[in-house]
Amino acid sequence: MNGEENSDSIPIDLILEILSRLPAKSITRFHCVSKLWGSMLCRPYFNELFLTISSARPRLLFAFSKHGEWRFFSSPQPQNPYGKSSFVATADFHTKFSQNLNICNYTSGLVYFSAMWITKADVICNPSTGHYAMLPKLLLTYGETRSFFLFDPVGKQFKVLLMNKINNNETKDIHILTLGTRKVRWRKIQQCPLIHIVSHEWICINGALYYIAYNIDDFLGYIVCFDVRSEKFKCLNLNQDCFSERSTKLIYYKGKLGVVNLKYAHGGGFPLKLCMWVLEDVEKQEWTTSVYTLRDEDRVVKVYYDLFIVGITATGEIVLAKKKVCKPFYVFYFNLERNTLLSVEIQGFGEYQSCCSVHAFVDHVEDLNVYAFVEHMKKTYEYDATSISPPEQKL
């Protein structure tokens, strides 16, 4: 019985309802069952149905690198786990990706990799299916670069912001690449008025990029805001205590920008202290401060300066994870409203139980539109590499 014969006896709406509950990787395979199935699975209605169901079950995405190969796993985020202090979850393997690349960031269901070698191109990858596309290479003849992979929810466009760093990591030239058009070319844009050093901590919220930066003159910390749509910069002042810890994390809390620091008790273990600043008014730059204490009531999990803040879920739980893959491997969910800490042992990483560095991202949702976007990039884009020469020195 082929796919078309089978569909005659089952209503199409029922088929779509069943398929919408499968993983994205399975959906991409079913495109090849028959022309009818390929047509059904490309319908906007099905893409929206799949996204709706996937959004109701967000997952914690993990990425590990070993011997030049990236592997992606994910585990379910706890849903209403109140009354429990710990449980065990199994991670599902998604795909592997064999490229010598550095992971940069995650945005709207896609992972952005920067090339380790100057001759290689940067890559965006769908971590659920393994499909990827290479980006046009911006050929720079001086300095190092720092990249951000961004999304404009109004214009429905992905963009890559690339900063060229020169002496003392000072940001010099800034270029942007807009994806989603027929011809993709790098454009040079106006620099931020503050001459600064760019840190590795950033977040993209509702079409605005926020990242931590340090003034090149006095090394004071700031938060720089870049509007993805207008492509303009501005700087936000913040209490300098926010920048005193290496574990500083930018978060999206109740529709607002937040900054969180993690501090350990003496000896590097529990109880942990979270200090959080929330930007209540962007124009007035008014911040509120909260302090939370995290205790492991069961005293089962041992930590020793080896946690990092993954982020905050849409339900308001700050997620912390071990910096290295080890056995057992734990993730912690701290609920800000209930002041409760849930420890989750993640199993299923297999051969990656060998102290690889952990990259993790909260609220990962599988989106078939992302799959279509990557495929579109691979098939139709025309790439133009641009060579940028160093600026002339004035005598």
C-alpha positions as CSV (number, residue, x, y, z in Angstrom):
1,M,0.0,0.0,0.0
2,N,1.5,3.3,-1.0
3,G,1.1,6.7,0.7
4,E,-1.6,7.9,-1.7
5,E,-3.7,4.8,-1.3
6,N,-3.4,4.9,2.4
7,S,-4.5,8.5,2.5
8,D,-7.8,7.6,0.7
9,S,-9.1,5.7,3.7
10,I,-8.0,8.2,6.4
11,P,-9.2,11.8,6.4
12,I,-6.4,14.3,5.6
13,D,-7.2,16.4,8.7
14,L,-6.6,13.3,10.9
15,I,-3.4,12.5,9.1
16,L,-2.1,16.1,9.7
17,E,-3.2,15.9,13.3
18,I,-1.2,12.7,13.9
19,L,1.9,13.9,12.0
20,S,1.9,17.2,13.9
21,R,2.8,15.3,17.1
22,L,5.9,13.7,15.6
23,P,9.5,15.1,15.7
24,A,10.6,17.6,13.0
25,K,13.2,15.1,11.8
26,S,10.4,12.5,11.0
27,I,8.4,15.1,9.2
28,T,11.2,16.0,6.9
29,R,11.5,12.3,5.9
30,F,7.8,12.0,5.2
31,H,8.1,14.6,2.5
32,C,9.4,11.7,0.3
33,V,6.5,9.3,0.9
34,S,4.5,10.6,-2.1
35,K,3.7,13.8,-3.9
36,L,0.4,14.1,-1.9
37,W,2.2,13.8,1.4
38,G,4.9,16.3,0.3
39,S,2.1,18.7,-0.7
40,M,0.2,18.2,2.6
41,L,3.3,18.7,4.8
42,C,4.2,22.0,3.0
43,R,0.8,23.6,3.8
44,P,1.0,26.7,6.0
45,Y,-1.9,25.3,8.0
46,F,0.2,22.2,8.9
47,N,3.3,24.3,9.8
48,E,1.3,26.4,12.1
49,L,-0.4,23.4,13.7
50,F,3.0,21.7,14.2
51,L,4.4,24.9,15.8
52,T,1.4,25.3,18.1
53,I,1.8,21.8,19.5
54,S,5.6,22.0,19.7
55,S,5.4,25.4,21.5
56,A,3.3,23.7,24.2
57,R,6.2,21.3,25.0
58,P,9.4,23.4,25.0
59,R,12.6,21.6,25.5
60,L,16.1,22.2,26.9
61,L,18.6,21.9,23.9
62,F,22.1,20.6,24.5
63,A,25.1,20.8,22.1
64,F,28.4,19.0,22.6
65,S,31.5,18.9,20.6
66,K,34.0,16.0,20.4
67,H,36.8,15.3,17.9
68,G,35.4,17.9,15.4
69,E,31.8,16.6,15.6
70,W,28.9,18.4,17.1
71,R,25.9,16.4,18.5
72,F,22.6,17.8,19.6
73,F,20.3,16.4,22.3
74,S,17.2,17.8,24.1
75,S,15.3,17.0,27.2
76,P,11.7,18.0,28.2
77,Q,11.5,21.0,30.5
78,P,9.5,20.1,33.7
79,Q,5.8,21.0,33.4
80,N,4.2,21.8,36.8
81,P,6.7,19.8,38.9
82,Y,5.6,21.3,42.2
83,G,5.9,19.1,45.2
84,K,9.0,17.4,43.8
85,S,12.6,18.3,44.6
86,S,14.2,16.0,42.0
87,F,13.6,13.5,39.2
88,V,15.3,11.9,36.2
89,A,14.8,12.8,32.6
90,T,16.1,11.2,29.4
91,A,17.7,13.2,26.7
92,D,16.7,12.5,23.1
93,F,19.4,12.5,20.4
94,H,18.6,14.7,17.4
95,T,21.5,14.9,14.9
96,K,25.2,15.1,14.5
97,F,27.1,17.8,12.6
98,S,30.7,17.1,11.5
99,Q,32.3,20.5,11.1
100,N,35.3,22.2,12.8
101,L,33.3,25.2,13.9
102,N,32.8,27.3,17.1
103,I,29.3,27.5,18.4
104,C,28.2,31.1,18.7
105,N,24.5,31.4,19.5
106,Y,21.0,30.2,19.2
107,T,18.1,32.2,17.8
108,S,14.5,31.2,17.0
109,G,15.3,27.5,16.4
110,L,18.6,27.8,14.6
111,V,22.2,27.5,15.8
112,Y,24.8,29.8,14.4
113,F,28.4,28.6,14.1
114,S,31.5,30.7,13.3
115,A,34.3,29.2,11.3
116,M,37.5,28.3,13.1
117,W,39.6,28.9,10.1
118,I,39.6,32.2,8.0
119,T,39.1,30.2,4.8
120,K,35.9,28.6,6.0
121,A,32.4,30.1,6.0
122,D,30.1,30.6,8.9
123,V,27.1,28.2,9.1
124,I,23.5,28.2,10.4
125,C,22.2,24.8,11.4
126,N,18.8,23.3,12.3
127,P,19.7,21.3,15.4
128,S,16.5,19.2,15.1
129,T,17.2,17.9,11.6
130,G,20.9,18.5,10.9
131,H,20.1,20.6,7.8
132,Y,22.5,23.5,7.4
133,A,23.5,26.3,5.0
134,M,26.7,28.3,4.7
135,L,26.8,32.0,4.8
136,P,28.7,34.4,2.5
137,K,32.2,34.9,3.8
138,L,33.2,38.5,4.7
139,L,36.9,38.6,3.8
140,L,38.6,40.8,6.3
141,T,42.3,41.4,6.1
142,Y,42.9,42.6,9.6
143,G,41.7,42.0,13.2
144,E,39.4,39.4,14.7
145,T,35.6,39.3,14.6
146,R,32.6,38.9,17.0
147,S,29.3,37.8,15.5
148,F,25.6,37.9,16.6
149,F,22.8,35.9,15.0
150,L,19.6,37.9,15.3
151,F,15.9,37.8,14.4
152,D,13.5,40.7,13.7
153,P,10.0,39.4,14.6
154,V,8.3,42.3,12.8
155,G,10.0,41.9,9.5
156,K,10.4,38.2,10.0
157,Q,14.1,38.4,9.0
158,F,17.2,36.8,10.3
159,K,20.4,39.0,10.4
160,V,24.0,38.5,11.3
161,L,25.8,41.4,13.0
162,L,29.6,41.2,12.7
163,M,32.0,43.4,14.6
164,N,35.7,43.7,13.6
165,K,38.0,44.0,16.5
166,I,41.4,45.7,16.4
167,N,43.9,46.7,19.1
168,N,42.9,45.8,22.7
169,N,39.7,44.2,21.3
170,E,38.3,47.6,20.5
171,T,35.3,47.4,18.0
172,K,36.2,49.1,14.8
173,D,34.1,48.3,11.7
174,I,30.6,46.9,11.9
175,H,28.8,44.9,9.1
176,I,25.4,43.4,8.8
177,L,24.0,40.6,6.7
178,T,20.3,40.4,6.1
179,L,19.0,36.9,5.2
180,G,15.7,36.3,3.4
181,T,16.4,38.3,0.2
182,R,17.4,37.0,-3.2
183,K,20.9,38.5,-3.1
184,V,22.7,38.4,0.3
185,R,25.4,41.0,0.7
186,W,27.3,42.4,3.7
187,R,26.7,46.0,4.4
188,K,28.8,48.4,6.5
189,I,26.7,50.3,9.1
190,Q,27.3,53.1,11.6
191,Q,29.2,52.3,14.7
192,C,28.1,52.6,18.3
193,P,28.9,56.0,19.7
194,L,30.6,54.3,22.7
195,I,34.0,52.9,21.9
196,H,33.9,49.7,23.7
197,I,35.1,46.1,24.1
198,V,32.4,43.5,23.4
199,S,31.9,40.6,25.9
200,H,30.5,37.2,25.0
201,E,27.3,37.7,27.0
202,W,24.2,38.8,25.0
203,I,20.5,38.3,24.4
204,C,18.1,39.1,21.6
205,I,14.6,40.2,22.9
206,N,11.7,41.2,20.6
207,G,14.0,42.5,17.9
208,A,16.6,44.1,20.1
209,L,20.1,42.9,20.8
210,Y,21.5,43.5,24.2
211,Y,25.1,42.7,25.1
212,I,27.6,43.5,27.9
213,A,30.4,45.9,26.9
214,Y,33.2,47.7,28.6
215,N,34.3,51.3,28.0
216,I,37.7,51.3,26.3
217,D,38.9,54.3,28.5
218,D,37.8,53.4,32.0
219,F,36.7,49.8,31.6
220,L,33.3,50.5,33.2
221,G,30.6,48.0,32.3
222,Y,27.6,49.0,30.1
223,I,24.8,47.2,28.3
224,V,24.7,48.1,24.6
225,C,21.3,47.9,22.8
226,F,21.1,47.4,19.0
227,D,17.7,47.6,17.3
228,V,17.7,44.9,14.7
229,R,15.1,46.6,12.5
230,S,16.5,50.2,12.5
231,E,20.1,49.1,13.0
232,K,20.9,51.8,15.5
233,F,22.9,51.5,18.8
234,K,22.3,53.0,22.2
235,C,23.9,52.4,25.7
236,L,22.3,51.6,29.0
237,N,23.8,52.4,32.4
238,L,23.7,49.7,35.1
239,N,25.0,49.2,38.6
240,Q,28.6,48.2,38.3
241,D,28.0,45.3,40.8
242,C,26.3,43.5,37.8
243,F,29.6,43.1,36.1
244,S,31.6,41.8,39.1
245,E,31.0,38.2,38.5
246,R,32.1,35.9,35.7
247,S,28.8,34.1,35.8
248,T,26.7,37.2,34.6
249,K,23.8,36.2,32.4
250,L,21.3,38.4,30.4
251,I,17.7,37.1,30.6
252,Y,14.2,37.9,29.3
253,Y,12.0,38.1,32.4
254,K,8.3,39.0,32.1
255,G,8.8,40.9,28.9
256,K,11.8,42.8,30.3
257,L,15.6,42.7,30.2
258,G,17.2,41.2,33.2
259,V,20.7,40.6,34.5
260,V,21.6,37.7,36.8
261,N,24.7,36.9,38.7
262,L,25.5,33.6,40.4
263,K,27.5,33.4,43.6
264,Y,28.6,30.3,45.5
265,A,28.8,29.7,49.2
266,H,32.3,29.2,50.8
267,G,33.8,26.1,49.2
268,G,32.0,26.5,45.9
269,G,28.8,24.7,46.7
270,F,25.3,25.2,48.1
271,P,23.6,27.4,49.1
272,L,23.9,29.5,46.0
273,K,22.9,33.1,45.7
274,L,21.3,34.7,42.6
275,C,21.3,38.5,42.3
276,M,18.9,39.8,39.7
277,W,18.4,43.2,38.2
278,V,15.4,43.9,36.0
279,L,15.0,46.9,33.6
280,E,11.6,48.3,34.5
281,D,11.8,51.5,32.3
282,V,14.0,51.6,29.3
283,E,13.7,55.4,28.7
284,K,14.4,56.3,32.4
285,Q,16.8,53.4,32.8
286,E,15.2,52.3,36.0
287,W,16.3,48.9,37.5
288,T,14.9,46.9,40.3
289,T,17.1,44.4,42.3
290,S,16.2,41.0,43.9
291,V,18.3,38.5,45.7
292,Y,17.5,34.7,45.9
293,T,19.1,31.9,47.9
294,L,19.1,28.4,46.3
295,R,19.4,25.4,48.6
296,D,19.6,21.8,47.7
297,E,17.3,20.3,50.3
298,D,18.1,16.7,49.5
299,R,21.9,17.4,49.6
300,V,22.3,14.8,46.9
301,V,24.0,17.0,44.2
302,K,27.5,18.2,44.8
303,V,28.7,21.3,43.0
304,Y,32.1,23.0,43.1
305,Y,32.2,26.2,41.1
306,D,31.0,24.2,38.1
307,L,27.6,25.6,37.2
308,F,26.5,28.2,34.6
309,I,23.3,30.0,34.1
310,V,21.6,28.6,31.0
311,G,18.7,31.2,30.9
312,I,15.2,31.6,32.1
313,T,12.2,29.6,30.8
314,A,9.0,31.2,29.6
315,T,7.3,30.0,32.9
316,G,9.8,32.0,35.0
317,E,12.3,29.3,36.1
318,I,16.0,30.1,36.0
319,V,18.0,27.1,34.7
320,L,21.5,26.2,35.8
321,A,23.5,23.3,34.4
322,K,26.9,21.7,34.9
323,K,29.7,23.3,32.8
324,K,31.0,19.8,31.8
325,V,29.3,16.6,30.8
326,C,29.8,14.2,33.6
327,K,28.0,11.3,35.2
328,P,25.6,12.0,36.8
329,F,24.8,15.2,34.9
330,Y,22.4,17.6,36.6
331,V,20.3,20.6,35.6
332,F,18.6,22.8,38.1
333,Y,15.3,24.7,37.8
334,F,14.8,27.6,40.2
335,N,11.3,29.0,40.4
336,L,11.4,32.7,41.2
337,E,7.8,33.0,42.3
338,R,7.7,29.9,44.6
339,N,11.4,30.1,45.6
340,T,11.8,26.3,45.0
341,L,14.7,24.4,43.5
342,L,14.2,21.3,41.3
343,S,17.2,19.2,40.4
344,V,16.9,17.0,37.3
345,E,19.4,14.2,36.4
346,I,19.7,14.0,32.6
347,Q,20.5,10.6,31.2
348,G,21.1,9.4,27.7
349,F,24.3,11.3,26.5
350,G,26.1,8.0,25.9
351,E,29.7,8.4,24.8
352,Y,29.5,12.1,25.7
353,Q,29.8,11.3,29.4
354,S,33.5,12.4,29.2
355,C,33.8,16.0,30.4
356,C,32.9,17.8,27.1
357,S,31.9,21.4,27.5
358,V,28.2,22.0,27.7
359,H,26.2,24.4,25.5
360,A,22.6,24.7,26.5
361,F,19.5,26.7,25.5
362,V,16.1,27.0,27.1
363,D,12.7,26.9,25.5
364,H,13.8,25.1,22.3
365,V,10.8,24.7,20.0
366,E,10.8,22.7,16.7
367,D,9.6,24.8,13.8
368,L,9.0,23.6,10.3
369,N,9.3,27.1,9.0
370,V,12.9,27.1,10.1
371,Y,13.5,23.9,8.1
372,A,12.0,25.5,5.0
373,F,14.1,28.7,5.6
374,V,17.4,26.7,5.7
375,E,16.4,24.7,2.6
376,H,15.6,28.0,0.8
377,M,19.0,29.4,1.7
378,K,20.8,26.4,0.3
379,K,18.9,26.4,-3.0
380,T,18.2,30.0,-4.1
381,Y,20.6,32.5,-2.5
382,E,23.4,34.1,-4.4
383,Y,26.4,34.8,-2.3
384,D,28.9,37.6,-2.8
385,A,32.1,37.7,-0.8
386,T,33.4,41.1,0.1
387,S,37.0,42.0,0.7
388,I,37.6,44.7,3.3
389,S,41.0,46.4,3.5
390,P,42.4,48.0,6.6
391,P,41.7,51.7,7.0
392,E,44.4,54.1,5.8
393,Q,46.5,55.5,8.5
394,K,46.5,59.3,8.7
395,L,49.8,61.0,9.0
